[in-house]
Amino acid sequence: MKSQDELKKEAGYRAADLVEDGMTVGLGTGSTVRYLLDALGERIKKDGVHFIGVPTSKRTADYGRELGMEIKSLDDVDQIDITIDGADEVDPDLNGIKGGGGAQTWEKLVATNSKTCAWIVDESKVVDQLGKFPLPVEVLAYGHKQLVKRMADLGYRPEVRLVDGQPFETDEGNIIIDLHLDQIDDPYALADKLSNMTGVVEHGLFLDMTQTVVIGGQDGTKLMNK
Ligand SMILES: O=C(CO)[C@H](O)[C@H](O)COP(=O)(O)O
């Protein structure tokens, strides 16, 4: 039986084939994406493939540069051909939860400016209904305690994400509130509600944003297409 990490690696390496010479590529964030970056780094060295990488976090930018990639900010490119990113949960409609690594704001910005998107996941992330994975919401630090109270009143079971006892800080200097919802019956209604809450920067519901999911599984790597 392969480990979750091996399945992530297989998905990441398979998705590297989606990148063609000359493309501008949105580069996601997380442990699965790290394997994608490794695979792309190998293609750069072995085949001389050249592409422009648009990172969704400082971590990805740093690692991409280390591997010899040309890295540009979203503001310095005209368009992105494909974005490849990880996900925390994916449902049968290819809607998903992202932000386990706290990078969902840049991830959504890069994704919405891409011609096409692909997610790379191991099979444990494929679910019938979204919501078991706590939904990450990036919020401004100022006033976040009031926001936590409002979210609690709405029954969202919010929890400020901590690292070593201190609030986790995003690349934009914001805070993440994880919502322990267990199940999300209407992701579109919830997305609207969260987007309209003052203080919310971006939530981790990614709806109608990806066309392909590359799934690393025990029986091999499979593709789900919209
Ligand atoms: O959304 C993300 C980061 O904000 C990641 O893509 C998501 O959390 C999956 O991460 P991993 O590949 O490490 O399981």
The ligand as a MOL file (V3000), in Angstrom:
LIG
                    3D

  0  0  0     0  0            999 V3000
M  V30 BEGIN CTAB
M  V30 COUNTS 14 13 0 0 0
M  V30 BEGIN ATOM
M  V30 1 O -4.6130 25.2630 -0.4180 0
M  V30 2 C -3.4820 24.9800 -0.1250 0
M  V30 3 C -2.5470 25.9120 0.5340 0
M  V30 4 O -3.1880 27.0790 0.9330 0
M  V30 5 C -2.9480 23.6230 -0.4590 0
M  V30 6 O -2.9790 23.4640 -1.8320 0
M  V30 7 C -3.7940 22.5820 0.2190 0
M  V30 8 O -3.8050 22.8510 1.6130 0
M  V30 9 C -3.2460 21.1670 -0.0210 0
M  V30 10 O -2.0080 21.0480 0.6020 0
M  V30 11 P -1.1630 19.7080 0.5830 0
M  V30 12 O -0.7860 19.4690 -0.8390 0
M  V30 13 O 0.0200 20.0130 1.4580 0
M  V30 14 O -2.0100 18.5990 1.1430 0
M  V30 END ATOM
M  V30 BEGIN BOND
M  V30 1 2 1 2
M  V30 2 1 2 3
M  V30 3 1 2 5
M  V30 4 1 3 4
M  V30 5 1 5 6
M  V30 6 1 5 7
M  V30 7 1 7 8
M  V30 8 1 7 9
M  V30 9 1 9 10
M  V30 10 1 10 11
M  V30 11 2 11 12
M  V30 12 1 11 13
M  V30 13 1 11 14
M  V30 END BOND
M  V30 END CTAB
M  END
